[in-house]
Amino acid sequence: MWSLKKQLLSPHQLPIEGPWSVSVREDQVDGKVMIVRSNTGYREFRSVPGYEHQAGIAVPFRDPEPTGLPSPDEDAELGELEATIRQSLQEHAESLLVAIITADGMREFVLYTRAPEQLKHRFEQLRNRFTSHEIQLMIQLDKDWEIYAELARPHSN
């Protein structure tokens, strides 16, 4: 049944809006937390055909709290960036935002894309628009969605 679902999946059937879950993971060494929000709607697919490139948009915080998390004001700014990423990068389902990691002085938006060159172009537009933070892009091949599987896996502290 799973393979049939996977073969019939088209962009308009993707769970772009979620459901989302949040997990808080505590580092056993220094006690800092990592907050992972993941779109659990993709768990049943394991990977989505055609979306073979994983991308990470990393945003270092300007002045993180001692916990490594952003201040409330900076968190609000990052919320605006997230809304723009959702609107711009998921347009026409070219890219899929599957997780957001907040930890150790940065936030990373984790996506999978079927259009890596278009993602690079849209990223440059984002970088020019959000000059309050230095945002960075990384794209790598991940056909089996291994990174998503690790992030979406339920964790217990």
C-alpha positions in Angstrom: 0.0 0.0 0.0 2.8 2.4 0.9 4.5 2.1 -2.5 1.3 2.6 -4.4 0.7 5.8 -2.4 4.2 7.0 -3.1 3.8 6.4 -6.8 0.5 8.3 -7.0 1.6 11.3 -5.0 1.4 14.6 -6.9 2.3 18.1 -5.6 -1.3 19.1 -4.8 -1.6 16.1 -2.6 1.4 17.0 -0.4 0.8 17.9 3.3 2.4 21.3 2.9 0.5 22.8 5.8 1.1 19.9 8.2 0.3 18.6 10.8 3.3 19.8 12.7 4.8 18.5 15.9 7.3 20.0 18.3 10.0 18.1 20.2 12.4 19.6 22.7 15.7 17.7 23.0 18.1 18.5 25.8 21.9 18.2 25.2 23.2 15.8 27.8 26.6 17.5 27.9 25.8 21.2 28.3 22.1 21.2 29.1 21.2 23.5 26.2 18.0 22.7 24.3 17.3 21.9 20.7 13.7 22.6 19.5 12.7 20.7 16.4 9.4 21.4 14.7 8.7 18.9 12.0 5.9 18.4 9.5 4.7 15.0 10.4 2.5 14.8 7.4 5.5 13.5 5.4 6.2 10.5 7.8 3.9 8.2 5.9 5.7 8.8 2.6 9.2 8.4 3.9 10.3 10.5 0.9 8.6 12.2 -2.0 9.5 11.3 -5.5 11.2 14.1 -7.4 12.2 15.9 -4.2 15.7 14.5 -4.0 17.7 17.5 -2.8 17.7 18.5 0.8 18.3 22.2 1.5 19.1 24.0 4.8 18.7 27.7 5.3 20.7 28.6 8.4 20.2 31.8 10.3 22.7 32.6 13.0 21.2 34.7 15.8 22.5 38.2 16.4 22.5 37.9 20.2 21.3 34.6 21.5 20.1 34.0 25.0 22.4 32.0 27.3 20.2 29.0 26.4 21.2 29.4 22.8 17.7 30.4 21.8 16.7 33.7 20.3 15.4 36.7 22.3 11.7 37.3 22.0 12.3 40.3 19.6 14.6 38.3 17.4 12.2 35.3 17.5 9.5 37.6 16.1 11.8 38.7 13.3 12.6 35.0 12.5 8.9 34.4 12.4 8.6 36.9 9.6 11.4 35.2 7.7 9.7 31.8 8.2 6.4 33.2 6.8 8.3 34.5 3.8 10.1 31.1 3.3 6.8 29.3 3.4 5.2 31.7 0.9 8.1 32.0 -1.5 9.9 28.7 -1.5 6.9 26.5 -1.3 5.2 28.3 -4.2 4.0 25.8 -6.8 5.4 23.1 -4.4 8.9 23.6 -5.9 10.3 23.1 -2.3 8.8 21.6 0.8 9.5 23.0 4.3 9.7 19.8 6.4 11.4 20.9 9.6 12.7 23.9 11.6 15.5 23.5 14.1 16.3 26.1 16.8 19.4 25.5 18.8 22.9 26.7 19.8 22.5 30.3 18.5 20.8 29.6 15.2 17.7 28.5 13.4 17.7 26.2 10.4 14.9 25.7 7.9 15.0 22.2 6.4 13.5 21.8 3.0 13.4 19.3 0.1 13.3 20.5 -3.4 12.6 19.3 -6.9 14.1 22.6 -8.3 17.5 23.3 -6.7 18.4 26.0 -9.2 15.1 27.8 -8.6 15.6 27.5 -4.9 19.0 29.2 -5.2 17.5 32.0 -7.1 14.6 32.5 -4.6 17.2 32.2 -1.7 19.1 35.2 -3.2 15.9 37.2 -3.2 15.4 36.3 0.5 18.9 37.2 1.4 18.5 40.6 -0.2 15.2 41.2 1.5 16.2 40.1 5.0 19.4 42.0 5.7 19.0 42.0 9.5 20.5 38.5 9.5 23.2 36.7 7.5 21.4 33.7 6.1 23.2 30.8 4.5 22.1 28.1 2.1 23.3 24.5 1.7 21.9 22.0 -0.8 22.8 18.3 -0.9 21.4 15.1 -2.4 19.2 13.1 0.0 17.0 10.9 -2.2 15.8 8.8 0.8 15.0 11.8 3.1 17.4 10.5 5.8 17.7 14.0 7.4 14.0 14.3 7.6 13.6 10.8 9.1 16.1 11.7 11.8 14.4 15.0 12.6 10.8 13.7 12.5 11.6 10.7 14.6 10.0 11.0 18.0 12.6 11.5 20.7 12.4 11.1 24.5 14.7 12.9 26.8 
